């Protein structure tokens, strides 16, 4: 099973470190602990560090970051300060 590493806790930006796992086109969703989607987007990845800027409207708290493509899906717990 693959994994990704993120800056946790995060403030304004989430940095994803794919550790040679993610390549290709990906989408991401940030959802609240209640399951409400608060931010989503996409990126093209070639095994480099990825910076995901956070929307200013996202409140402090616990969220889930889901990163996926047509072959893989990763979900990690995220604390926003």
Phi, psi and omega in degrees: 000134180273163175213163175237158179245138182230160171287125185210114009284163180240159178240289184249338183221140171258126175259122178259131175245105187286346177051047179063028181256315187264125170219143178107199182267129182231155169244155176226151176226134171250121182238147176290170178298338178273356178096002179283129178285123181252342178198145175210159181184193180213163177204159174254128188241133175229049177063037173241168178296135182246131176253121178249105178290139181270143174296142181295340184277352181285124182280161174300147177152193181260133181224173174234131177256121177246124178242130184208159168222197183285353182243330188225157175213135178232138175228130179228148175283140186227132176253123177257130179257000000 
